C-alpha cells in the first residue's frame, strides 16, 4: 500500500482526519494503480479519496465496487472482500464472492 497525503479535514465531530490517494499492490505482483481505492459518496456518485479516521482505519472500494478494502494502521491488518458473483444468478466457479485478510507487508507514505 502506498499513501499520498492530500489534506486534513474535520469530521462531523470536529476531529481531524487525513485524506490520502491510495495505491494497492498485491504481494508478488507489479504495482497496480486502481483508478482508486476510493469512497463512493452518495449522492452524487463521485469517487472521493479515502481518509484515515481517528482510530487508524481506512475503508475504500474500487470504482466498480467489486472489491472492498478495510485497513487498520495500528495493527497493519487488512480485509479484502470480493463482492461480485453469486447474487448475479450466474453460477460460475470462477466468480465467487470471497473474503481474505492478513497483514500488510509494506505500507509507505
DRENDO-1510 file (C-alpha; in Angstrom, 1 decimal, always signed):
<recs>
REC; n; res; u; v; w
REC; 1; UNK; +0.0; +0.0; +0.0 .
REC; 2; UNK; +1.2; +3.4; -0.9 .
REC; 3; UNK; -0.4; +6.5; +0.6 .
REC; 4; UNK; +0.0; +10.0; -0.8 .
REC; 5; UNK; -1.2; +12.7; +1.6 .
REC; 6; UNK; -3.8; +15.1; +0.2 .
REC; 7; UNK; -5.2; +17.1; +3.2 .
REC; 8; UNK; -6.6; +17.1; +6.7 .
REC; 9; UNK; -10.3; +17.5; +7.1 .
REC; 10; UNK; -12.6; +17.8; +10.1 .
REC; 11; UNK; -15.2; +15.1; +10.6 .
REC; 12; UNK; -18.7; +15.7; +11.9 .
REC; 13; UNK; -17.4; +15.7; +15.5 .
REC; 14; UNK; -14.8; +18.3; +14.7 .
REC; 15; UNK; -11.9; +15.8; +14.8 .
REC; 16; UNK; -9.1; +15.8; +12.3 .
REC; 17; UNK; -9.0; +13.0; +9.7 .
REC; 18; UNK; -6.3; +12.7; +7.0 .
REC; 19; UNK; -7.3; +12.2; +3.3 .
REC; 20; UNK; -5.0; +10.2; +1.0 .
REC; 21; UNK; -4.6; +8.9; -2.6 .
REC; 22; UNK; -4.1; +5.2; -2.2 .
REC; 23; UNK; -2.2; +2.7; -4.4 .
REC; 24; UNK; -2.5; -1.0; -3.6 .
REC; 25; UNK; -0.1; -3.7; -4.9 .
REC; 26; UNK; -0.9; -7.3; -4.4 .
REC; 27; UNK; +2.0; -9.2; -2.9 .
REC; 28; UNK; +4.2; -10.7; -5.7 .
REC; 29; UNK; +2.8; -8.6; -8.5 .
REC; 30; UNK; +3.9; -5.4; -10.2 .
REC; 31; UNK; +2.3; -2.2; -8.8 .
REC; 32; UNK; -1.3; -1.6; -9.8 .
REC; 33; UNK; -2.9; +1.8; -9.5 .
REC; 34; UNK; -6.6; +1.3; -9.0 .
REC; 35; UNK; -8.4; +4.2; -10.5 .
REC; 36; UNK; -8.7; +4.5; -6.9 .
REC; 37; UNK; -9.1; +2.9; -3.7 .
REC; 38; UNK; -12.0; +5.3; -3.3 .
REC; 39; UNK; -15.0; +6.1; -1.3 .
REC; 40; UNK; -18.1; +6.4; -3.4 .
REC; 41; UNK; -20.2; +9.3; -2.0 .
REC; 42; UNK; -24.0; +9.1; -2.4 .
REC; 43; UNK; -25.3; +11.4; -3.8 .
REC; 44; UNK; -23.6; +12.2; -6.1 .
REC; 45; UNK; -21.9; +9.0; -7.0 .
REC; 46; UNK; -18.5; +10.6; -7.4 .
REC; 47; UNK; -15.2; +8.9; -6.3 .
REC; 48; UNK; -13.6; +10.6; -3.3 .
REC; 49; UNK; -10.2; +9.8; -1.9 .
REC; 50; UNK; -10.4; +7.7; +1.3 .
REC; 51; UNK; -9.4; +9.0; +4.8 .
REC; 52; UNK; -7.8; +7.5; +7.8 .
REC; 53; UNK; -10.1; +8.1; +10.8 .
REC; 54; UNK; -9.2; +8.9; +14.4 .
REC; 55; UNK; -8.9; +5.1; +15.1 .
REC; 56; UNK; -6.4; +4.5; +12.3 .
REC; 57; UNK; -8.9; +2.8; +10.0 .
REC; 58; UNK; -9.2; +3.3; +6.2 .
REC; 59; UNK; -12.2; +2.0; +4.3 .
REC; 60; UNK; -12.4; +2.1; +0.5 .
REC; 61; UNK; -13.6; +0.3; -2.7 .
REC; 62; UNK; -12.5; +0.1; -6.3 .
REC; 63; UNK; -14.7; +2.3; -8.6 .
REC; 64; UNK; -16.5; -0.8; -9.9 .
REC; 65; UNK; -17.4; -1.7; -6.3 .
REC; 66; UNK; -16.2; -5.2; -6.9 .
REC; 67; UNK; -13.6; -5.1; -4.1 .
REC; 68; UNK; -14.0; -3.6; -0.6 .
REC; 69; UNK; -10.8; -2.9; +1.5 .
REC; 70; UNK; -10.5; -2.3; +5.2 .
REC; 71; UNK; -7.2; -1.4; +6.7 .
REC; 72; UNK; -6.2; -0.8; +10.3 .
REC; 73; UNK; -2.9; +1.1; +10.6 .
REC; 74; UNK; -2.5; +0.3; +14.3 .
REC; 75; UNK; -2.4; -3.4; +13.7 .
REC; 76; UNK; -1.3; -3.4; +10.0 .
REC; 77; UNK; -4.2; -5.9; +9.4 .
REC; 78; UNK; -6.5; -5.7; +6.4 .
REC; 79; UNK; -9.6; -7.3; +4.8 .
REC; 80; UNK; -10.2; -7.6; +1.1 .
REC; 81; UNK; -13.7; -8.5; +0.1 .
REC; 82; UNK; -14.7; -9.6; -3.4 .
REC; 83; UNK; -18.4; -8.7; -3.6 .
REC; 84; UNK; -19.3; -9.9; -7.1 .
REC; 85; UNK; -20.6; -13.2; -8.2 .
REC; 86; UNK; -23.4; -15.4; -6.8 .
REC; 87; UNK; -26.1; -12.7; -6.4 .
REC; 88; UNK; -26.0; -12.1; -10.2 .
REC; 89; UNK; -27.6; -15.5; -10.6 .
REC; 90; UNK; -24.8; -16.8; -12.8 .
REC; 91; UNK; -23.4; -19.8; -11.1 .
REC; 92; UNK; -19.7; -19.8; -12.0 .
REC; 93; UNK; -16.9; -21.3; -10.0 .
REC; 94; UNK; -14.6; -18.5; -11.3 .
REC; 95; UNK; -16.8; -15.7; -10.0 .
REC; 96; UNK; -17.4; -16.5; -6.4 .
REC; 97; UNK; -17.6; -13.9; -3.5 .
REC; 98; UNK; -14.6; -14.1; -1.2 .
REC; 99; UNK; -13.1; -12.6; +1.9 .
REC; 100; UNK; -9.3; -12.6; +2.5 .
REC; 101; UNK; -7.3; -10.9; +5.2 .
REC; 102; UNK; -3.8; -10.7; +6.6 .
REC; 103; UNK; -1.0; -8.3; +7.5 .
REC; 104; UNK; +0.3; -5.6; +5.2 .
REC; 105; UNK; +3.8; -6.5; +4.2 .
REC; 106; UNK; +4.6; -2.9; +3.3 .
REC; 107; UNK; +2.9; +0.5; +3.8 .
REC; 108; UNK; +4.8; +3.5; +2.6 .
REC; 109; UNK; +4.0; +7.2; +2.8 .
</recs>
